[in-house]
Amino acid sequence: MTHSYNVSGITCAGCVANVKKAIESVPGVISAEVKREAPQVTITMEKHINTPLFQEALKQYGNYQISDLH
């Protein structure tokens, strides 16, 4: 299962790496592809994971906000 989300606060390559590391630390996540230009993350997961769990993981790495794509 794959979902894409908006992520605010990505300003550099280091941010991309932090967001990827944070998202991939969430249990059930298979992979995360972060795009700085968008800024978005596409997450492949074993089953649906609620957005607040991703937000909690991101707090450890900086001031990033994740939200559903509209």
Rosetta blueprint (number, residue, H / E / L):
1 M L
2 T E
3 H E
4 S E
5 Y E
6 N E
7 V E
8 S E
9 G L
10 I L
11 T L
12 C L
13 A H
14 G H
15 C H
16 V H
17 A H
18 N H
19 V H
20 K H
21 K H
22 A H
23 I H
24 E H
25 S L
26 V L
27 P L
28 G L
29 V E
30 I E
31 S E
32 A E
33 E E
34 V E
35 K E
36 R L
37 E L
38 A L
39 P L
40 Q E
41 V E
42 T E
43 I E
44 T E
45 M E
46 E L
47 K L
48 H L
49 I L
50 N L
51 T H
52 P H
53 L H
54 F H
55 Q H
56 E H
57 A H
58 L H
59 K H
60 Q L
61 Y L
62 G L
63 N L
64 Y L
65 Q E
66 I E
67 S E
68 D E
69 L L
70 H L
